[in-house]
């Protein structure tokens, strides 16, 4: 799911317009995922899998996926990124792979912001950069 012979596989989101970006946080405030919500109602979820890789999964909804269990323990958390009402395009960039070619880090760029997601010791690390 995460790799191919030429390195990590990432979904093509170049033609999608983003309407919001949230972290997915547990009741203790720990960030366990990042969800990019598109204007068409779908989303892209970034999280760290049990094999310590960064997983990117397209979802058919903007709801928090049920693999964040139990659902009642997870919420969308604002991360300080303002998306214009008409939405914006984003780009996946600076992919980082481990020695096996599995995805362990990436950056998401949009106008005026960047979000870095990485797996460090099997835990999700996220940094938001704003102007």
C-alpha positions as CSV (number, residue, x, y, z in Angstrom):
1,X,0.0,0.0,0.0
2,X,2.8,2.5,0.8
3,X,5.5,1.7,-1.7
4,X,6.4,0.5,-5.2
5,X,9.7,-0.2,-6.9
6,X,10.4,3.5,-7.5
7,X,9.5,4.6,-3.9
8,X,6.4,5.6,-2.0
9,X,3.1,5.8,-3.7
10,X,1.2,9.1,-3.1
11,X,-2.3,9.9,-4.4
12,X,-2.6,12.6,-7.0
13,X,-4.5,15.5,-5.5
14,X,-3.4,18.1,-8.0
15,X,-6.9,18.6,-9.5
16,X,-8.7,18.8,-6.1
17,X,-9.6,22.0,-4.3
18,X,-9.1,22.0,-0.5
19,X,-11.8,23.5,1.7
20,X,-10.2,22.8,5.1
21,X,-7.3,21.1,6.9
22,X,-7.6,19.7,10.4
23,X,-5.5,17.5,12.7
24,X,-7.2,14.4,14.1
25,X,-6.6,14.5,17.8
26,X,-7.5,12.2,20.6
27,X,-9.1,13.2,23.9
28,X,-5.7,13.8,25.4
29,X,-4.8,16.3,22.6
30,X,-2.3,14.0,20.9
31,X,-2.2,14.4,17.1
32,X,-2.8,11.1,15.4
33,X,-3.7,12.2,11.9
34,X,-4.1,15.1,9.5
35,X,-7.2,15.3,7.3
36,X,-7.2,17.4,4.2
37,X,-10.9,18.0,3.2
38,X,-11.8,18.7,-0.4
39,X,-14.7,20.8,-1.8
40,X,-16.2,17.6,-3.3
41,X,-16.7,16.2,0.2
42,X,-13.9,13.7,0.0
43,X,-10.6,13.9,2.0
44,X,-7.0,12.7,2.3
45,X,-5.9,11.3,5.6
46,X,-2.3,11.2,6.7
47,X,-1.4,9.1,9.7
48,X,1.3,6.8,11.0
49,X,0.6,3.0,10.6
50,X,1.7,0.3,13.0
51,X,4.7,-0.4,10.7
52,X,5.9,3.2,11.5
53,X,5.3,4.4,8.0
54,X,3.2,7.4,7.0
55,X,0.0,6.2,5.4
56,X,-2.0,8.4,2.9
57,X,-5.5,7.3,2.3
58,X,-8.2,8.9,0.2
59,X,-11.6,8.8,1.9
60,X,-15.0,9.2,0.4
61,X,-16.1,11.5,3.2
62,X,-14.9,14.4,5.3
63,X,-15.7,12.5,8.6
64,X,-12.9,11.1,10.7
65,X,-12.3,7.5,9.5
66,X,-13.3,4.6,11.7
67,X,-9.8,3.3,11.9
68,X,-9.3,6.0,14.6
69,X,-10.9,3.8,17.3
70,X,-13.1,4.3,19.2
71,X,-14.6,7.2,17.1
72,X,-15.9,9.0,20.3
73,X,-12.2,9.5,21.3
74,X,-11.2,11.6,18.2
75,X,-12.0,15.1,17.0
76,X,-11.0,17.5,14.3
77,X,-8.7,20.2,15.7
78,X,-8.0,23.5,14.1
79,X,-4.3,23.8,13.2
80,X,-4.3,27.5,12.4
81,X,-4.5,27.3,8.6
82,X,-7.0,29.7,7.0
83,X,-8.4,28.4,3.7
84,X,-10.1,31.0,1.5
85,X,-13.9,30.6,1.0
86,X,-13.3,29.5,-2.7
87,X,-10.8,26.9,-1.5
88,X,-7.2,26.4,-2.7
89,X,-5.0,23.9,-4.3
90,X,-2.2,22.1,-2.3
91,X,0.8,20.1,-3.3
92,X,2.4,17.1,-1.7
93,X,6.2,17.6,-1.7
94,X,9.5,16.6,-0.1
95,X,8.7,12.9,0.2
96,X,11.0,11.0,2.6
97,X,11.4,7.3,2.4
98,X,13.1,4.8,4.7
99,X,15.7,2.3,3.5
100,X,12.9,0.0,2.3
101,X,11.3,2.7,0.2
102,X,8.3,3.2,2.6
103,X,7.0,6.7,3.1
104,X,8.1,8.2,6.5
105,X,7.7,11.9,5.8
106,X,6.2,14.5,3.5
107,X,5.2,18.2,3.2
108,X,1.9,19.6,2.2
109,X,2.2,23.1,0.6
110,X,-0.5,25.7,0.0
111,X,-0.5,29.4,-0.4
112,X,1.0,30.9,2.7
113,X,1.4,27.6,4.6
114,X,3.3,24.3,4.8
115,X,2.5,21.2,6.9
116,X,5.2,18.6,7.6
117,X,4.1,15.2,8.6
118,X,6.6,12.5,9.7
119,X,6.8,9.2,11.5
120,X,9.4,9.4,14.3
121,X,9.7,6.3,16.4
122,X,6.2,5.2,15.3
123,X,4.6,8.4,16.5
124,X,3.2,11.1,14.2
125,X,5.0,14.4,14.2
126,X,3.3,17.4,12.6
127,X,4.7,20.9,12.1
128,X,2.7,23.8,10.7
129,X,4.6,26.7,9.1
130,X,2.8,30.0,8.5
131,X,4.1,33.3,7.2
